[in-house]
Amino acid sequence: MTDTTVMPGTQAGGSPSIAQSDYWWYRARTRILETVMKPYVGTPHRLLDVGSADGPSVTWLRGTADHHVSLDVDPRGLPDGGVCGSATGLPFADGSFDVVAAFDVIEHCEPEATALAEIERVLAPGGRFLMSVPAYDWAWTSHDDHNHHHRRYTRRRAVEAVQGAGLVPLRATYGFTGTFPMFAAQRLVTRFKERDAGAVQQLPDGAVAPLPEVSPAIERLLLGATRIDERLLPALDLPFGSSVLVTALKPHR
């Protein structure tokens, strides 16, 4: 039994990580996020992890803050003591957190501006926002439909969204550059097949979306390719990739 706090009016979203937390993409994202984001975390007193039912990729954040609060709309993946709630109505007071992380969350939120305004509201002045989102509208497939995405992003689009919430971008880069040729090929082939197949089959409410199956050999290839990102990202912002990573600051007014 857990002591997860459930907020009224929330619905389970069914993150694929609930069923397959050791999937190669989550393992790679852990390292990529840490490479890009950790220099901006500092030593916060209070940290909010929005979307933490998608937990495998945020293990590196645990222990960085005196108080780590996990929130997700889906209670199934929350740790003990986590809060079940929505990014568009965060159940916290203004200025409560020194760091807010939202990794592959904002694309699920409609309206986007409401979620980002809520994050800005609960950040203390001088606080940092850490965000990742999926890249490129042309890469949209049934995977996005099944995961209840509303949009995909370019780096420019992600930066403009953060700025629109009153936050100051500190860094914006693409990620998963090393695997991008394989990602692009897979998405374009899938789009072609789905166009011929007609309407996308919907999943039952709350169902966990399936992840693409890969053989052990392909998994090793993909994980090896992500090492390119790990080598380059400490010094460079990458010009393309299947994810967009943004860090931003809430200025002192």
N, C-alpha and C positions, 0 to 999 in steps of 0.2 A: 504493500500500500504506500502511496505517496501523499504528501501534503500540498500538492499542486493547487494553487488558487485559481478558480474558474470565474471569469467575468461573464455576466449575463450577455446574451446576444451574440456570442461567438460561434463559429462553425469550424469544423475540422477541414483543413485544406489538403491533407494527404501528401506531405513531402515524400519523394521517393527515398530519401535517406532513412526513413522509418523502417523500410523493408530491407535496405541494402546499404548500410552505413559504411561498409568497407569497399564500396565501388571505387574504381580507379580515379574517377573525376573528383570525388570528395577528398581522397587522399592527396591528390595533386593540388587541389585548391587550398588545402590547409597550408602547404608550403608556400604557394604563391601569395596568398593573403598575408601570411606572416612576413614574407620578404618585403612586401610593399607597405603594409600598414603598421607594423610594430614600431618603427621609428617615431610614429605620431601618437602612440598610446601614452607614453610617459608613465607616471606613477599615480593614476587617478584614485581618488577616494571612493567614488561611486561610478560604476560602469553598467550601462544597459545594453543587453544583447537582444535586439529585436529579430525575431525569426529563428530563435535558437532551438526549435524542434528540428531544424536542419543542422544538428549539432556537430557532426564529425569534423567540419571545417573550422570550428571556433575553439577547439580544445586549447590552442596556443594562447587564447585570451584569458583563460582561467588562471587565477593567481596573480594577474597583473593589477588588480584593484582590491582595495580593502573590502568593498561590498560589490558583488557581481550579481546583477538581477537579470534573469532570463525571462523573456516574454515571447509567446507565440500564439497564433490563432488556433493551432491544433495542439491539444494537450498531450497527445500520444508520445511525442518526442521530448517533452519538457523534463528537465531534472527535478528532483525533489525541491519544493519551495518555489518553483517557477510560477509565473503569472500567465494565465490564459486570457489574452486580450488582443485587440486590433491595433495596428500601427496608425490607423486613422482616428483613433480615440484613446491615446495613451493614458492609463489610469494613474498618473503621477503629477506632482505639483510642478509648477514652473521652476526651471533652473535646478532640477534635482540631480543631474548627472554631469560628470566631467567628460565622459566619453559615451557616445552612442554608436553602436555598430549595427548595420542592417545589410547583411550579405544575401543577395538575391532575394530581396523582399519588395523593394519599391515597384518592381514590374508587376507585382500582384495587386497593387493598391490603386483604387479608383474612387475619387480623384487622386492623382499623384500629388498634387499641390497640398492637399489636406494632410497626407502622411508626412511630407517634408516639413510642413508648418508645425506639426505636432512634435517632430524630432527637434526642430529649432527651439520650440517652446520649452521642452524639458531639459535642454542643454543649458548649463551654466555659462555665463560670459567667459570667453576664453576656452570653452570646451571644444572637443574635436568630434567630428562626424566621420565615420568610416563606412563606405558604401561600395558594393559591387552589384552589377546588373548585367543581363545578357546583351550581346551586341548584334546589331544589324537586323532591320526589318526583313530583308531579303532571305534571312535564315529561318523565317517562321515556318513551322511544321505542326503536325498534330501534337508533338511533344509540348509545344507552348500552349495549345488548347487544353490538353489534359492537365497541365500544371496551372491552369487558370491565370495565365499571363495576359496583361492588357497591352503590353508594348515591349519592344526591344529598343536598344539605344545605340547611338554613336557616341564617341567621346564628347563631342561638342554638345549634343543633346543632353547628356548627363550633367555636364558642367553648367549648362544654362538652367537646368531644373534646380540644382543646388543653389545657384546664385539667386534664383527666383524666390527661394525661401529665406534669403537674407544671410546666407552663409558664404564664406570666402574660401574658394578652392585653394588648396595647398599643393595638391598633386593630382593629376589625372593621366591614366595610362591604360592601354589595352593589356589584357592578360590571355594566357593560353595561345600565345603566338606560335610556339613550337609545334603545336598540334593543329594549327589553323588550316593548312592544306587538306588534311584528312577531314576536319570538321566541315569545311566548305563543300568538299566533294560529297560527303554523306548527306548534308542538308539539301543540296541541289538535286541529288538523285531522289531523295525522299519527297521533295516537293513535286518533282515530275511524276512520280508514282501516285502520289495522293491526288494530284490534279486529274489523272485518268480514272482513279477509283471513285471520285465523287465526294460526297459528304463524309466528314470525319466522324467515326464512331465515338460517341460520348461515353465517359466512364460513369459508374454510379456515384452518387453524392458521397464524398468522404473517402472514395477509393484512392489507393496509392498508385500514382502513375508509374507505368513500367519504364525501366531504363534500357537503352540499347545493349543487347548482349554482345560481348567481345570475348574472343578466345584468349587463353593465357598468353599466347605469343603476341597478339595485338595489344593486350594490356601492357606488356613489358615495353613494346614499342612506344605506346602513348605516354607512359610514365617517363620513359627516357627522353622523349621529345620535350616534356615540360621542364626538364632540367635546363633547357635553353633559356626559358624565362627566368629561372632562378639565378642563372649566371649573369644575365643582362639587366634585370630589373633593379639591382642595387644602384646602378649608375645611369640607367637610361629609361626614358618613357618609350614604350613600344608602339609602333605606328598602326598596328592592326592586331586582331585577336578575337576570340569568341566571347570574351567578357570585357567589361569596362570597370576599372577600379578608380575610385575618387576618394580623396581625403579632404576635409574642409574644416574651417574654424568658425566658431560663433564669435564675432567681434564684441569687444566691450563697447557699449553705447555711450 
